[in-house]
Amino acid sequence: MVERSSGPTLLLQEQPSGRVVNLRHFQRHQPHSSPSLSWNGRYVAALVQQGSQRVPLIEDRLSGALHRLPLPADHTALRLSLAPEAGRLAVQMALDGQVRVQLFDLTGLLEPDRPGGMAIQGGGPGAPP
């Protein structure tokens, strides 16, 4: 997170080169908070302010898709954490002074982001259909 005139913004930077990675959708949604990244950086999740609500957004950097997770209108999202393989998203929410964590299953929404060097089963020449 870096501070800009529009508020805190999400900046993804490769290391050690320092090259700034373009986030297609997050540039249009300001300000950001609570960023979270999957294993290989395919998925970037963060909370964005939309009107009076903080909404969890997930950008798929491979496909370019943007996913918005709807939350109950009376809840305030405080923080989020994306599982390394992007199969789940935990969102800390407040309601009437009480804080709880809700876990969202993303398996039907996102492809798993596998760690580097992990073999994928199936496929390839001569594999059964």
KOLGU-604131 format. One line per field, with one value per atom (N, C-alpha, C): residue in three letters; x negated, y, z negated; residue number from 1; atom name. Coordinates in Angstrom, 2 decimals. Each point is the difference from the previous one (the first is absolute). Example, Ala and Ser with C-alpha at 12.3 -4.5 7.8 and 13.67 -1.06 7.14 Angstrom:
resn [Ala_Ala_Ala_Ser_Ser_Ser]
px [-13.19_0.89_-0.90_0.35_-0.82_0.77]
py [-5.69_1.19_1.20_1.05_1.19_1.09]
pz [-7.80_0.00_0.00_0.72_-0.06_-0.73]
resi [1_1_1_2_2_2]
name [N_CA_C_N_CA_C]
% end
This chain:
resn [Met_Met_Met_Val_Val_Val_Glu_Glu_Glu_Arg_Arg_Arg_Ser_Ser_Ser_Ser_Ser_Ser_Gly_Gly_Gly_Pro_Pro_Pro_Thr_Thr_Thr_Leu_Leu_Leu_Leu_Leu_Leu_Leu_Leu_Leu_Gln_Gln_Gln_Glu_Glu_Glu_Gln_Gln_Gln_Pro_Pro_Pro_Ser_Ser_Ser_Gly_Gly_Gly_Arg_Arg_Arg_Val_Val_Val_Val_Val_Val_Asn_Asn_Asn_Leu_Leu_Leu_Arg_Arg_Arg_His_His_His_Phe_Phe_Phe_Gln_Gln_Gln_Arg_Arg_Arg_His_His_His_Gln_Gln_Gln_Pro_Pro_Pro_His_His_His_Ser_Ser_Ser_Ser_Ser_Ser_Pro_Pro_Pro_Ser_Ser_Ser_Leu_Leu_Leu_Ser_Ser_Ser_Trp_Trp_Trp_Asn_Asn_Asn_Gly_Gly_Gly_Arg_Arg_Arg_Tyr_Tyr_Tyr_Val_Val_Val_Ala_Ala_Ala_Ala_Ala_Ala_Leu_Leu_Leu_Val_Val_Val_Gln_Gln_Gln_Gln_Gln_Gln_Gly_Gly_Gly_Ser_Ser_Ser_Gln_Gln_Gln_Arg_Arg_Arg_Val_Val_Val_Pro_Pro_Pro_Leu_Leu_Leu_Ile_Ile_Ile_Glu_Glu_Glu_Asp_Asp_Asp_Arg_Arg_Arg_Leu_Leu_Leu_Ser_Ser_Ser_Gly_Gly_Gly_Ala_Ala_Ala_Leu_Leu_Leu_His_His_His_Arg_Arg_Arg_Leu_Leu_Leu_Pro_Pro_Pro_Leu_Leu_Leu_Pro_Pro_Pro_Ala_Ala_Ala_Asp_Asp_Asp_His_His_His_Thr_Thr_Thr_Ala_Ala_Ala_Leu_Leu_Leu_Arg_Arg_Arg_Leu_Leu_Leu_Ser_Ser_Ser_Leu_Leu_Leu_Ala_Ala_Ala_Pro_Pro_Pro_Glu_Glu_Glu_Ala_Ala_Ala_Gly_Gly_Gly_Arg_Arg_Arg_Leu_Leu_Leu_Ala_Ala_Ala_Val_Val_Val_Gln_Gln_Gln_Met_Met_Met_Ala_Ala_Ala_Leu_Leu_Leu_Asp_Asp_Asp_Gly_Gly_Gly_Gln_Gln_Gln_Val_Val_Val_Arg_Arg_Arg_Val_Val_Val_Gln_Gln_Gln_Leu_Leu_Leu_Phe_Phe_Phe_Asp_Asp_Asp_Leu_Leu_Leu_Thr_Thr_Thr_Gly_Gly_Gly_Leu_Leu_Leu_Leu_Leu_Leu_Glu_Glu_Glu_Pro_Pro_Pro_Asp_Asp_Asp_Arg_Arg_Arg_Pro_Pro_Pro_Gly_Gly_Gly_Gly_Gly_Gly_Met_Met_Met_Ala_Ala_Ala_Ile_Ile_Ile_Gln_Gln_Gln_Gly_Gly_Gly_Gly_Gly_Gly_Gly_Gly_Gly_Pro_Pro_Pro_Gly_Gly_Gly_Ala_Ala_Ala_Pro_Pro_Pro_Pro_Pro_Pro]
px [-0.85_0.85_-0.90_0.39_-0.68_1.05_-0.41_0.91_-0.06_1.15_0.12_1.00_0.17_0.93_1.43_0.35_1.35_0.16_-1.08_0.04_-0.93_0.05_-0.87_0.33_-1.01_0.22_-0.89_0.43_-0.70_-1.04_-1.21_-1.09_-0.68_-0.04_-0.64_-1.33_-1.08_-1.33_-0.81_-0.58_-0.85_-1.31_-0.54_-1.29_-0.93_-1.23_-0.76_-0.02_0.70_-0.11_0.63_1.03_0.68_1.06_0.20_1.00_1.40_0.77_1.38_0.89_0.82_0.90_1.36_0.52_1.29_1.14_0.83_1.23_1.16_0.58_1.00_1.18_0.56_1.25_-0.16_-1.05_-0.14_-0.28_-0.50_-0.25_1.30_1.10_1.30_0.72_-0.41_0.67_-0.95_0.24_-0.87_0.83_-0.54_-1.30_0.06_-1.15_-0.11_-0.49_0.33_-0.57_-0.03_-0.78_-0.09_-0.33_-1.08_-0.31_-0.46_0.28_-0.41_-0.30_-1.02_-0.50_-0.05_0.38_-0.11_-1.46_-0.29_-1.37_-0.84_0.46_-0.78_0.41_0.85_0.42_1.05_0.62_1.06_1.19_0.35_1.16_-0.45_0.60_-0.22_1.36_0.10_1.25_-0.25_1.02_-0.10_1.41_0.11_1.25_-0.06_1.10_0.09_1.22_-0.12_1.10_0.93_1.27_1.02_1.18_0.10_1.03_-0.31_0.97_-0.21_-0.48_-0.17_-0.41_-1.42_-0.64_-1.30_0.30_-0.38_0.37_-1.24_0.03_-1.12_0.01_-1.12_-0.19_-1.18_0.10_-1.09_-0.26_-1.24_-0.39_-0.78_0.41_-0.73_-0.94_-1.28_-0.97_-0.23_0.31_-0.18_1.13_1.24_1.15_0.47_-0.35_0.47_1.35_0.58_1.32_-0.07_1.10_0.15_1.19_-0.20_1.06_0.32_1.26_0.48_0.79_-0.36_0.72_1.03_1.26_1.03_0.01_0.10_0.12_1.36_0.51_1.24_-0.17_0.99_-0.08_-0.27_0.42_-0.17_-1.35_-0.84_-1.31_-1.08_-1.03_-1.14_-1.21_-0.55_-1.20_-1.21_-0.80_-1.17_-1.30_-0.15_-1.22_0.38_-0.91_0.20_-1.32_0.10_-1.19_0.36_-0.74_0.21_-0.88_0.58_-0.80_-1.04_-1.17_-1.08_0.41_0.85_0.43_1.26_0.52_1.18_1.29_0.04_1.22_0.96_-0.48_0.84_-0.42_0.96_-0.26_0.62_-0.81_0.51_0.19_1.18_0.30_0.40_-0.75_0.33_1.04_1.14_1.10_0.49_0.53_0.57_1.49_0.76_1.43_0.41_0.51_0.46_-1.06_-1.23_-1.08_-0.61_0.52_-0.56_-0.77_-1.14_-0.85_0.00_0.13_-0.05_-0.72_-0.39_-0.66_0.91_0.26_0.80_-0.92_0.11_-0.83_0.84_-0.51_0.66_-0.73_0.74_-0.56_-0.04_-1.18_-0.18_-0.24_0.14_-0.36_0.84_1.22_0.80_-0.22_-0.71_-0.20_-1.39_-1.03_-1.38_-0.69_-0.90_-0.88_-1.05_-0.47_-1.06_-1.28_-0.67_-1.31_-1.03_-0.61_-0.92_-1.38_-0.70_-1.33_-0.97_-1.05_-1.01_-0.60_-0.19_-0.62_0.95_1.29_0.96_0.49_-0.08_0.43_1.51_0.50_1.43_0.27_0.97_0.32_0.79_-0.27_0.78_-0.54_0.65_-0.38_-1.27_-0.43_-1.24_0.21_-1.03_0.09_0.30_0.94_0.33_0.87_0.43_0.84_1.43_0.69_1.39_0.84_1.08_0.83_0.72]
py [-1.17_1.17_1.24_0.95_1.29_1.09_1.12_1.12_0.90_0.26_0.91_1.08_1.02_1.09_-0.51_-1.11_-0.56_-0.93_-0.21_-0.89_-1.18_-0.98_-1.17_-0.75_-0.40_-0.74_-1.23_-0.96_-1.27_0.09_-0.38_0.01_-1.36_-0.71_-1.31_0.19_-0.42_0.25_-1.29_-0.35_-1.19_0.24_-1.07_0.08_-1.01_0.24_1.17_1.13_-0.18_1.00_1.34_-0.01_1.24_0.42_-0.82_0.34_-0.01_1.07_0.10_-0.79_-0.88_-0.86_0.69_0.10_0.65_-0.83_0.62_-0.62_0.69_-0.70_0.61_0.62_-0.73_0.43_0.87_-0.21_0.74_1.48_0.37_1.42_0.79_-0.66_0.68_0.04_-0.81_-0.09_0.48_1.17_0.60_0.37_0.07_-0.49_-1.49_-0.59_-1.43_-0.21_-1.18_-0.40_-1.52_-0.52_-1.42_-0.87_0.29_-0.81_-1.41_-0.94_-1.38_-0.58_-0.86_-0.52_-1.52_-0.68_-1.45_-0.39_-1.31_-0.52_0.63_-0.10_0.47_1.39_0.65_1.34_0.06_-1.11_0.02_0.80_-0.19_0.68_1.06_1.16_1.08_0.36_0.00_0.35_1.22_0.83_1.17_0.52_0.81_0.70_1.35_0.38_1.31_0.73_1.30_0.82_0.29_-0.39_0.30_0.61_1.33_0.69_-0.12_-0.46_-0.15_-1.40_-0.88_-1.38_-0.29_-0.93_-0.55_-1.38_-0.19_-1.20_-0.81_-1.33_-0.84_-0.20_0.30_-0.25_-0.93_-0.87_-0.90_0.18_0.34_0.11_-1.24_-0.61_-1.12_0.60_0.06_0.65_-0.80_-1.30_-0.82_0.24_-0.08_0.14_1.44_0.85_1.37_0.18_-1.07_0.08_0.70_0.66_0.63_-0.64_-0.44_-0.65_0.85_0.30_0.77_-0.94_-0.03_-0.86_0.84_-0.29_0.77_-0.35_1.03_-0.18_0.56_-0.46_0.58_1.51_0.77_1.48_0.55_-0.69_0.53_-0.38_-0.74_-0.38_0.93_0.24_0.80_-0.91_-0.10_-0.82_0.74_-0.67_0.61_-0.44_-1.32_-0.58_-1.24_-0.41_-1.27_-0.72_-1.30_-0.82_-1.09_-0.03_-0.97_-1.21_-1.19_-1.23_-0.07_-0.58_-0.02_-0.57_-1.03_-0.60_0.66_1.01_0.78_-0.81_-1.01_-0.80_0.57_0.88_0.58_1.45_0.76_1.38_0.22_0.43_0.34_1.51_0.42_1.42_0.28_0.89_0.44_1.11_-0.18_0.95_0.44_1.22_0.53_0.24_-0.29_0.25_0.33_1.19_0.44_-0.20_0.37_-0.07_-1.38_-1.00_-1.35_-0.31_-0.66_-0.33_-1.51_-0.42_-1.43_-0.17_-1.24_-0.33_-0.94_0.36_-0.85_-0.57_-1.29_-0.69_-0.25_0.45_-0.20_-1.10_-0.95_-1.05_0.52_0.08_0.55_-1.08_-1.28_-1.08_0.02_0.43_0.07_1.28_0.95_1.31_0.15_-0.53_0.18_-1.34_-0.04_-1.16_0.04_-1.15_0.03_0.63_0.77_0.55_-0.86_-0.90_-0.97_0.62_-0.45_0.53_-0.42_0.77_-0.32_-1.37_-0.74_-1.32_-1.12_0.29_-1.05_-0.65_-1.33_-0.72_0.01_0.13_-0.07_-1.36_-0.71_-1.34_0.04_-0.97_-0.14_0.87_-0.12_0.79_-0.50_0.73_-0.36_-1.03_-0.27_-0.96_-1.39_-0.64_-1.38_-0.17_1.09_-0.09_-0.36_-0.78_-0.33_1.28_0.05_1.20_0.27]
pz [0.00_0.00_0.00_0.79_0.03_-0.15_-0.50_-0.20_1.23_0.58_1.14_-0.39_0.85_-0.31_-0.15_0.70_-0.10_-1.20_-0.77_-1.16_0.22_-0.90_0.14_1.29_0.72_1.24_0.05_0.76_0.12_1.11_-0.32_0.96_-0.08_1.12_0.07_0.72_-0.66_0.53_-0.02_1.15_0.08_-0.73_-0.56_-0.66_0.63_0.19_-0.42_1.03_1.16_1.07_-0.37_-0.85_-0.36_1.00_1.06_1.02_-0.62_0.26_-0.48_0.95_-0.58_0.76_0.10_1.21_0.23_-0.57_-0.80_-0.50_0.73_0.94_0.90_-0.72_-0.94_-0.61_-1.24_-0.74_-1.25_0.22_1.17_0.26_0.04_0.39_0.08_-1.33_-0.94_-1.30_-1.08_-0.54_-1.00_-1.23_-1.18_-0.42_-0.32_-0.26_-0.30_-1.43_-0.54_-1.28_-0.07_-0.90_-0.31_1.22_0.73_1.18_-0.37_0.90_-0.19_1.37_0.07_1.26_-0.06_1.10_0.05_0.24_-0.07_0.07_1.10_1.23_1.14_0.46_-0.76_0.35_1.09_0.31_1.01_-0.50_-1.27_-0.56_-1.01_0.10_-0.94_-0.57_-1.32_-0.67_-0.88_-0.12_-0.88_-0.27_-1.02_-0.27_0.70_0.62_0.64_-0.55_-0.07_-0.48_1.17_-0.14_1.01_-0.72_0.09_-0.77_-1.47_-0.77_-1.44_-0.38_0.99_-0.29_0.44_-0.74_0.41_0.57_1.27_0.75_0.35_-0.22_0.42_1.51_0.65_1.42_0.19_1.01_0.36_1.48_0.35_1.40_0.40_1.11_0.58_1.04_-0.31_0.89_1.28_0.00_1.19_1.01_-0.46_0.91_0.13_-0.96_0.01_-0.67_-0.53_-0.62_-1.36_-0.35_-1.31_-0.69_-1.23_-0.77_-1.22_-0.19_-1.16_-0.89_-1.28_-0.94_-0.75_0.19_-0.70_-1.48_-0.82_-1.45_-0.43_-1.12_-0.51_-0.20_0.37_-0.03_-1.39_-1.03_-1.36_-0.63_0.72_-0.50_0.56_-0.79_0.43_0.12_1.20_0.22_-0.55_-0.82_-0.63_0.66_0.21_0.57_0.79_0.87_0.69_0.14_0.25_0.22_1.00_1.10_1.06_-0.27_0.06_-0.17_1.11_-0.27_1.00_1.36_0.01_1.26_0.55_-0.70_0.39_-0.07_-0.83_-0.16_-1.01_-0.88_-1.04_-0.25_-0.49_-0.38_-1.37_-0.96_-1.33_-0.06_-0.46_-0.12_-1.45_-0.63_-1.35_0.14_-0.69_0.12_-1.37_-0.05_-1.23_0.20_-1.05_-0.02_-1.42_-0.19_-1.33_-1.07_0.30_-0.97_-0.17_0.66_-0.10_1.28_-0.17_1.13_0.18_1.26_0.32_1.32_0.27_1.27_0.77_1.25_0.87_1.07_0.25_0.97_1.26_1.15_1.29_0.77_0.53_0.84_1.43_0.59_1.35_1.05_-0.37_0.92_1.28_-0.02_1.21_0.78_-0.59_0.61_0.61_-0.70_0.43_0.23_0.98_0.17_-1.10_-0.48_-1.01_0.56_-0.83_0.35_-0.71_0.74_-0.59_-0.21_-1.06_-0.24_1.09_0.20_1.00_-0.21_1.10_-0.08_-0.32_-0.19_-0.32_1.29_0.08_1.19_0.10_1.22_0.26_0.60_-0.55_0.45_1.29_0.90_1.23_1.11_1.15_1.16_0.64_0.99_0.68_1.08_0.82_1.09_-0.50_0.65_-0.33_-1.23_-0.62_-1.19_0.41_-0.81_0.33_-0.03_0.80_0.04_-1.28]
resi [1_1_1_2_2_2_3_3_3_4_4_4_5_5_5_6_6_6_7_7_7_8_8_8_9_9_9_10_10_10_11_11_11_12_12_12_13_13_13_14_14_14_15_15_15_16_16_16_17_17_17_18_18_18_19_19_19_20_20_20_21_21_21_22_22_22_23_23_23_24_24_24_25_25_25_26_26_26_27_27_27_28_28_28_29_29_29_30_30_30_31_31_31_32_32_32_33_33_33_34_34_34_35_35_35_36_36_36_37_37_37_38_38_38_39_39_39_40_40_40_41_41_41_42_42_42_43_43_43_44_44_44_45_45_45_46_46_46_47_47_47_48_48_48_49_49_49_50_50_50_51_51_51_52_52_52_53_53_53_54_54_54_55_55_55_56_56_56_57_57_57_58_58_58_59_59_59_60_60_60_61_61_61_62_62_62_63_63_63_64_64_64_65_65_65_66_66_66_67_67_67_68_68_68_69_69_69_70_70_70_71_71_71_72_72_72_73_73_73_74_74_74_75_75_75_76_76_76_77_77_77_78_78_78_79_79_79_80_80_80_81_81_81_82_82_82_83_83_83_84_84_84_85_85_85_86_86_86_87_87_87_88_88_88_89_89_89_90_90_90_91_91_91_92_92_92_93_93_93_94_94_94_95_95_95_96_96_96_97_97_97_98_98_98_99_99_99_100_100_100_101_101_101_102_102_102_103_103_103_104_104_104_105_105_105_106_106_106_107_107_107_108_108_108_109_109_109_110_110_110_111_111_111_112_112_112_113_113_113_114_114_114_115_115_115_116_116_116_117_117_117_118_118_118_119_119_119_120_120_120_121_121_121_122_122_122_123_123_123_124_124_124_125_125_125_126_126_126_127_127_127_128_128_128_129_129_129]
name [N_CA_C_N_CA_C_N_CA_C_N_CA_C_N_CA_C_N_CA_C_N_CA_C_N_CA_C_N_CA_C_N_CA_C_N_CA_C_N_CA_C_N_CA_C_N_CA_C_N_CA_C_N_CA_C_N_CA_C_N_CA_C_N_CA_C_N_CA_C_N_CA_C_N_CA_C_N_CA_C_N_CA_C_N_CA_C_N_CA_C_N_CA_C_N_CA_C_N_CA_C_N_CA_C_N_CA_C_N_CA_C_N_CA_C_N_CA_C_N_CA_C_N_CA_C_N_CA_C_N_CA_C_N_CA_C_N_CA_C_N_CA_C_N_CA_C_N_CA_C_N_CA_C_N_CA_C_N_CA_C_N_CA_C_N_CA_C_N_CA_C_N_CA_C_N_CA_C_N_CA_C_N_CA_C_N_CA_C_N_CA_C_N_CA_C_N_CA_C_N_CA_C_N_CA_C_N_CA_C_N_CA_C_N_CA_C_N_CA_C_N_CA_C_N_CA_C_N_CA_C_N_CA_C_N_CA_C_N_CA_C_N_CA_C_N_CA_C_N_CA_C_N_CA_C_N_CA_C_N_CA_C_N_CA_C_N_CA_C_N_CA_C_N_CA_C_N_CA_C_N_CA_C_N_CA_C_N_CA_C_N_CA_C_N_CA_C_N_CA_C_N_CA_C_N_CA_C_N_CA_C_N_CA_C_N_CA_C_N_CA_C_N_CA_C_N_CA_C_N_CA_C_N_CA_C_N_CA_C_N_CA_C_N_CA_C_N_CA_C_N_CA_C_N_CA_C_N_CA_C_N_CA_C_N_CA_C_N_CA_C_N_CA_C_N_CA_C_N_CA_C_N_CA_C_N_CA_C_N_CA_C_N_CA_C_N_CA_C_N_CA_C_N_CA_C_N_CA_C_N_CA_C_N_CA_C_N_CA_C_N_CA_C_N_CA_C_N_CA_C_N_CA_C_N_CA_C_N_CA_C_N_CA_C_N_CA_C_N_CA_C]
% end
